[in-house]
Amino acid sequence: MAAKPARLARNRHGTFTFRWIVPVPLRERVGARREIRVSLRTKDCRTARILALELNLELERLRATMSKDPTADLRHLLNPLTLKLPGGIEAEIQNDNDLRLFQSFLTQNGDLRDALMQAIRRGEDPGKAMAGLVQDLKQAASGAHRVARPTPVVDAIQQFVAATNAGSAAEVTRGTRSTPGEKLRTLTMLLDDLAAQGRDRKAVCVHEVTRSDVKGFVDRYAKRPSKAARVALADRKRAATSSEDTAAEPTKAELKTLNARTIKKALGHLQDFFVQALANDWIAINPIDEAFNRATAQYRVISSKEKKSNHYDLFDEAEIQGIFEPRRYLRNLNAADDFWVPLLALFSGARAGELVGLRVADIVLDAPSQLWVINITEDLNDSDGPKTQNSVRRIPIASALVELGFLKYAEKLRLAGAQALFPHRPMNKTRKNDPSKHLSRVYSNHLRDCDLKTAKKVFHSFRHTAITRMHVRGVPVGDAELIVGHASQDTELRLQAGRGAAGNRGNATHLDTYVDAAAFADNDKPLLLRLREHVDRCLTFGIDFAGLKEAAAIVQELTVLEGKQWKSGWHANSHKVAQTMTERVAGACGRPADADSPAPAEPGAARA
């Protein structure tokens, strides 16, 4: 049975402390303290017992010594785990790792341990007893940081990123929009910062990177201008007509720094890197320790506050009718991907990254239900695509999309032998790293043309709109998650938040464990038929389908194979073509070409 030492307690954080009620005759000699409580700086029971037994032993020896020497001063007991030595040397035991290293050091240096124990027994400052051995302490401290596998940072970064990207055939570069790519970008910036501070970029090893190095990098990284600030500054330089304009005071937008959530993500990348470095024996002590976390706590606090308020607004019905007003929509978004992807997102709740990379083979006919579906698969060669395993799913194609001619467009490409659903977009480096970049840009311009461009209303608002409509209109949570690709827990919490209730993680876990909507047939009705009924019932918006159907036909006509290259839409400067196509759509709508307001759709117009 393990010995249970006296005076051992645990605080509310789970850390063990040593608590000594000072006898009344001795209280004047410890600064009138009634009790002395010192943290053992460990949550491990066995370590705490050993430390407490040693402290009790030394305490009893001290009490025996004090009975012979009434003048002994006990105030040094207030900090028994911190040693301040001459020459500016300070040995502070902050955690289990420090304690283990210091105990190992004392074990290997018996003269130091004897001097320390004798000093404590005499009631003296331990630092004085060890004054003649400072050089030995320096050598021992430097030896504690020796590592088994000294590795240059540049090599360690490549090994770390390769391990993060294990199982993927995709090449990871600094610009790749994926988790490995983001980690590589963060760690490369750390290496750049070390080089800027005078380190040899190729020779600096991981174990030579100190806490202050990493903290300095984070502070400098946090002061970097945001993307919006860089864009604003570039716009001002382009618009400048004189030297006075370029020398003007910077605007608020130009002074904006990185978002706290971006900084928090970088902190996570650094922590992951140094954890692996410790596991691989590249370092002996992790610079991302408790002191580092305290020093960077402000970024995490700000990030958590921003996350609570960071959400996208929904589109109301009038806004959706304005966005999809047929003539303006075709004028701004006449290429096939620009035209179809927002519509697909509106009637499925899918993400932009899941849609822009679709292949013709992903539009398939489901045999049991005889319904056409979008097959969102996990393609490890794509830097975008499904966000999680829950995102791999089959989405029933809404009747509204069938009516608009989406299946006719896909069939045309299939007959022409196209592989990609939007083959006119070449797979260059930019598209490979960020497939939805072009769509985000043109769609933002379209929203601006509709007077709807705000920070809270973006392409992702389609997803929020679809999910909210399904929840409000009573779609079961299990079915909704199958359509939009949410984990059940996440869906349940969002559902409760939409109802104004606090999230109940217990209920969500219960749902995640016991509900399998995909395995349940309602009156022998195929699953996908049930899901499409939800989509058709909930996702109705009063859009002018007659005009959009004509616009879709134009997009299909203008998506052609010329030689070996696909073309779609028309050039932005082709004003005559734009005017002709706008008049054609206006004729289908039954309105003059110069009328701007959308006409309401007839009831049931969205039904096939």
N, C-alpha and C positions, 0 to 999 in steps of 0.2 A: 504494500500500500504506500502511495506517495505521501511524503511528509507534507503537512499543511502548516506553513510558517505563520507566525503571528504577525500582526500589523500589515497584512496584505489586503488591499481593497481594489475595487474596480470602479472607474468613473462611468458617467453616462455614455461615453463614447466607446466603452469596451476596453480602454487602456488601463493596465494595472498600475496602481500607485502604492507607495510605502508610506504608512500613516503612523506617526509616533506621537502619543500624548505625552507632552513634556512634564515630568514631575515638577511640582510647585517650587521646590528649592532651586531648580535649575533654570527656571523661565527667564530670570533676569539676564542670564548669560547667553540666551538665544534671542535677544531683542524683545523680551516680554511676550514671546509667542506661546500660545496655549498648546498648539500642536504644530508639528512639522509634517507636511505632506509633499512628497516628491514623486514625480512621474517616473516610472520605470521604462517608459517609452517602448512598450511592447504589448501586444495583445495575445501573445503565446503563453499559455498557462505554465508550461514546463520552464520556459525561460524566466518567467516572473517568480516562480517558486525558488529557483536557484539564486536569483538576485536578492530576493527577500531573505532567504536563509543567510546569505553572506552579509547583508546589511544588519540583520539581527545579531549575528556573531560579532561584527565589528562594533555595533552599538553596545553590547554587553561589555566588551573589552574597554570601550571608552568610559563607560560608567564606572568600571573598576579602577581605571586610571584616574578619573576625576575625584574619586574618594580620597586618593593620595595627593592630588594637585587641585585644590579648590579654585584656582585661578584660570583653569583651562577654558578656552573660548570655543563654543560649539557652533558658531554661526556659519562656519563653512559647510555644515550639513544641509543648509538650505539649497545647495546646488551640488549634490554629490556626484553627478554624472558629467560635470563640465570642468575641465582642467585648463587654466590659463597659465602658460609657462613663460618665463623670460624670453625675450627676443621676438615677441609678437606671436608665438606659437599657441594655438588654442585647439585642444582636443575636445570635441563636443559629440556626445553620443545622442544622435537624433532618432535612430531607428535600429531595427534588428541587425541590419547589415553593418552599421557603424559599431554596434556592440560586439558583434562577432569578430570584426577586424581588430578592435582594440583589445579584446580578450586574447586573441591569437598573438597580438604583439606583446602583451604582458607575459604570456606563457613562454614565448621565445626569448624574452629578456628578463630573466629572473631577478637581476639586480634592480631593475626598475620597479618590478612588482614588490620586492622587499622594501625598497625605499618608500614607495607609496603607502604600504601597509604600516610601516613604522611611523610615518608622518601622521597618518590618521589616528593611530593609537596615542600619539603625543599631543593630539589636538592642534597640529600645525597645518599651515597651508601646504598641501601636497606639492604645489609648484616649486616651493623653495627646496624641498628635499630632492627634486628632480632637476634642479638648475644645472648641475654639472653634466647632465645626460641629454641635453637638448639636441645635440648633433645626432645621437643615436635615434632619437624620436623622429628627426627629419628623414633619416635614411629608412627607418621602418615605414614611415608614412608614404615615401616614394615607392617602396617595395610593395605596399598594399595595392597600388594602382597598376602594377605590372599585369599584363594580360597574356593569355596563352597563345592567341592568334592575332598579333598586330596586323590590321588591315587598313589600307588607304580608304578614305571616305568615298572616293570616286568608284572604287571597285565594290565597296559595301553597298552603295546605292543600287548598282546594277544587279547585284545578287538579291537584294531586298525586293526590287521591282519585279524581277523574274519569278521570285517565290510568290509574290502577290498575284501575278498573272499566270500562275501555273495552270496548265490544262487548256490554255487558249493559244490558238495559232496566230492571233493578231499581233502585229508588231507594235510595241509601245514606244511612243515618242513623247517629247515634252508637251506637244500640242494635242495629244490624244485626249478626247473627252470621255474618259473612263476613270475608274478608281485608280488603277495602276498609273495611268497617265497623269492624273492629278498629284499622286504621291511623288512621281518622278519630277514633276514641275516644282513642288515644294522643296524637295531635297536638293535639287539642282540650284535653287535660289539660296539655300543654306550654304552650299559649297561656294557659290559666287560671293556670298557675304564673307565667308572665311577668307577667300582670296583677297577681297577688298580690305580686310583687316591685316593683311601682310602675311598670311599663311601661304605655303606652297600648295597650289591647287592639286597637283598630282601626288604629292608626298605626304600631306597631312593625314594622320591616321584617326580612326574613330575614337580611340581611347584618349586622344589629345584634345578632343572637343569638350570643353568644360561647360558647366551650368551657365556661367556668365556669357559664354559664346552664344549659346542657344537663346538665352534671354535677350541679349542684344539684338540678335537676328529678328526675333519676334517683335520687339519694339520698333525696329526699323521697318519691318514688313508691314506693321499696322499703320504706318504713316504713308504708305504708298497711295498715290491717287487712285480713285475708283475708275471703272470703265467710263461711267458717265462724266467724270471730271476730265478724263483724257479726250473724250469726244467733244466736250464743250470747249476745251482749250484749242483743239484742232479746228473747230468751226470758227472760233474767234480769229485764229491766225489766217485762215483762208479769207475771212471777210475783212481783214485789216487793210486799210488803204493808206495808212501813214504810220510812221514810227510812234506817234502819240497813241494810236489805237493799240499797238502791241504792248506799250508800256503802261496801259491803264490798269487800275486795281483789279485783281482777279475777282470774279463773281463767286457767289456762294456755291454754285454747281462745280466750279473749277477747283474749289478748295476741299471738296468732299473726298474723304479717304475710304479705305476698304471697309466693307460691311463687317460687323463683329462676327457674324456667322461664318464668313469666309476665313477670318482669323482663327476661329475655333476649329474649323476643318483642318487648317494647316497645323494647329497644335496636335490634333489627332494623328496626322501623318507623322509628325516628329516623334510622338510617343510610341507609335507602332514600330518605327524604325529602330529606336533605342531599346525597345523590349527585345526585338530580334537580335540586336547587337549584343545584348547581355546573354541571350540564349546561345549565341554562336561564339562566345568568348572573345568578341571583339573589344569589349569593355569589361572592367571589373566593377565599376560603380555607375549607375544610371544617372545622367545629369537631369533627367526629367523626374525629379523627386518631389517630396512634399514642399520643400522650400520653393522650388520652381513653380509648382502649382499655386502656391499662395501668391507668388509674385505676379502671376498671369491670371489671377482669379477674375479681375475686372472684365476681361474679354468674355469669359464664360457667363458671367452675370448679365452683361449687356446682351449677349447672344440669346440667352434664355428669354429675356424680355422681348426681344425682337421677334423670336419665333412665335410667341403667344399672339402677337399682333400681325404676323406676316401671313396674310391669306389673300386670295384673289376674290374679287367681286364677281357675282353672277351677271349674266346678261338677262335683262327682262325681255318680254315678248316684243315690245316695240323696238328695242335695240337690235334684236335678232332679225326682225323684218327689215330694219335699215341696213344691217350688214349684208344681208342676202338680197337686197333690191337688185333685180336681175341685170339691169343695164350697167349700173355702177360696179356691181360685182364682176361682171364680165370684162368691163373696161380695165379694171385694176388687176384682176386675177384670171387671165385668159390662158395661161399655160396649164397643162393637165393636172400637175401636182398642186399648183396654187389654187385651182378651181375645186378639185375633189377632196383634198385633205381636210379643209375646214368643215365641209359637209359630212364627211365620214366621222370627224370628231364630234360634231353636233348630234348625230344620230347613233352614236355608239359609246361616247365617253372615253374613247381611246386617246392615248397620248400622241403628240406629234411625232416623237421619235419612233413609235410603233408603226406609224402609217407611212411615213415618207420612204421607208426602205422596203415596202411590200413588193413581193414578186407576183407575177401572173399566176404562178402555181399556188399562191396562198389564197386565191379566190376559188373555193371548191364547193361542190355540191354534196351535202350531207345525205347519205343514203336513207337512214331511218326516217328522217323528217321531210326529205325532198326539198330542203331549203338551202339556199346559197349562203355561205358563211365566209368570214374573214379568218383565216387560220394564222394566228400570231404565234410564231415558233421562236425557240431560243436558238439564235444563230451566233455562235461564238466568234465569228469573223466580223461581226458588226460592232462598231464602237458605240452605237446607239442601240435601239431595239428594246426588247422587254426589260423592264426595270428589275423585276424579281421573278422567282419561280412561279409566284401566283399570277404573274402577268402573262404566262404562256396559256393561251386559251383559244376558244372558238367563239367568235362574235356573230350572231345572226345579222344578216344584212337587212336593214329596215325596209319596209315596203316603200317608204318615201324615196329611198335611194334607187330602188328598182324602177320606180316610176320615172325618176329623172334620167335614167339610162346608164347607170353605173355598170350594170352587167353587160350592156352592149359595148361600152368602152373597153371593158376587160376582154371580152370575146374578140374584138377587133385586134387587140394586141396579141392574143393567143394565136389567132390565125396567121398573123404576120411573123410569128416566131420570136416575139420579144420575150426576154427573161424578166426584166424589171417591170413593175407596173407603171413606172414613170421613166421610161428609158431615155428620154431626151435630156436627162440630167447626167452628165458624164461623171464617173466616179474618180474625180481628181482628189488631191491631197486634202483640200478644204472639206469637200463633201464626205470623205472617208472619216475625218476626225470629228466633223460636226454636221451630220446629215440634214438636220432641220434648220441650219443657219439661214439659208436662202429664204425658206418659207417664213421664218420669224420676221425677217426684214420686210418682205413684201406685204405680209399680213399686217404688220405694224403701220406701214404706210397706208394701207386700206382703212384701218381703224381711224387713223388721223384724218383721212378724207371723209369719214363718217362722223367726225367730231366726237369720237369715243375713246381716243387714245389717252389712257391714264396708267399710272403705275399698278393699279389694282385690276385693270381690265386688259387682259392679254389673251394669247391663244389658249392658254391653259384654262381660261374661264369657261370654255366649252365643256371641258371635263367636269368642272364644278357644277355647271348648269345641268348637265345630263344626270349626274349623280343625285343632286338635290331634288330634281323633278321626280326621279324614280322613288326616292325615299318618301317625299311628301305625298306622292300618289299611291303609296301602300305596297310597293314591291317588296317581297320578303327579302331580308338581309342576305340570306344565302344565295338567292337568285341574283341580287344586285351585284354581289361580289364576283359571281361568275361572269357577268357581263363586262364589268369595268376592270377586273383583274386586281382587286384589293384582297389582302389577307383578311380573314373574317374578323379578327380582333380590331384591325384598323377601321373596317367598315362599321362595326358596332359602335365604336367610340365616336366616329363622325356622325352616325345616325343620332346618338344621344345628344351630341352637341347641337345638331340641327333642331332637335326638339326643345332645346334650352335646358337640358338636364346635365348634371355633372357626369362625366364618364365613369363607368363602373367596370373596372378591368376584370373583376371576377366573373361577371356575366359574359364578357367577351371571351374569356378563356373557356368558359363552359360551352359557348357557341362553337369556338374553334375546335374543341375536342369532340363534340357529339353530333354536330350538324354536318351532313354531307349532301348538299342540295343536288349535286350532279348525279347521285345514285338514286334519287327519288323520282319516280314517275307518277304524275298526277292523273289518275284515271286512264292509265296507259298512254298518255300523251307524251310524245317524244320531248326530251329536255329542250332542244333548240327551238321547237315550236312554242313551248311555254315561254322561253326567253324572248322570242321575237314578239309575242303578244304583249309582253311587258313594254318592249321598246316602242311598238306601234301605238300603244295606249297612252304612254307617258310622254313621249317626245314628240309633241305636236306644238307648232309655233305660229301657224297662220302665215306661212311664207307664200309668196307669189310663185306657185309651182309651174304655172303655164309659161311665164317668162324664163324661169330657171331651166325648164326642160328644153326650151329653144336654145338657151345659152350653152347647155350641156351638149346639144347636138353640134353647135358651132365648134366647141372645144374638141369634140371627137373628129370633126372634119379637118381641123387644123393640126391634128396630131398625126403626122405622116412620116414615112420612112423615105428619105432622099438619099439614094445610093446606099451607103452603109450607116448613115447617121439619122437618128430620129430628130424631128423638129416638132415644136408645139407652140401654139399661140402666135402672136405677132410682136414685132419690135415696138418699144414704147414710142418711137417717133413716127410710127405708121398711122398718122392721124386719119387718113382717108379710109383705111381698113377699119379702124376703130369706129368711125362714124357709120360706115355701112353696116357693121355688125350690131351696133347699138340700135339703128333703125329697124333692123330685122327682129331684134328682141322686142322692141317697142310694139311692132306689129303683132307679135304673138301675144303680147299683154293686152292688146286692144286699146292702147293709149298713145298719145302723141309722143314723138321721140324726145321732146324737150320737157316732158313732165317728170318731175323728180320724186314725188311722193309715191311710195309703194302702194299698190292696190291690195286690199285684203283678199286672201284666198277664200274660195268657196268652201263651205263645210264639207269635210270628207275628201278634200282635194289630195290629201297625202296618202290615200289608200290605193293600193294597186288593184 
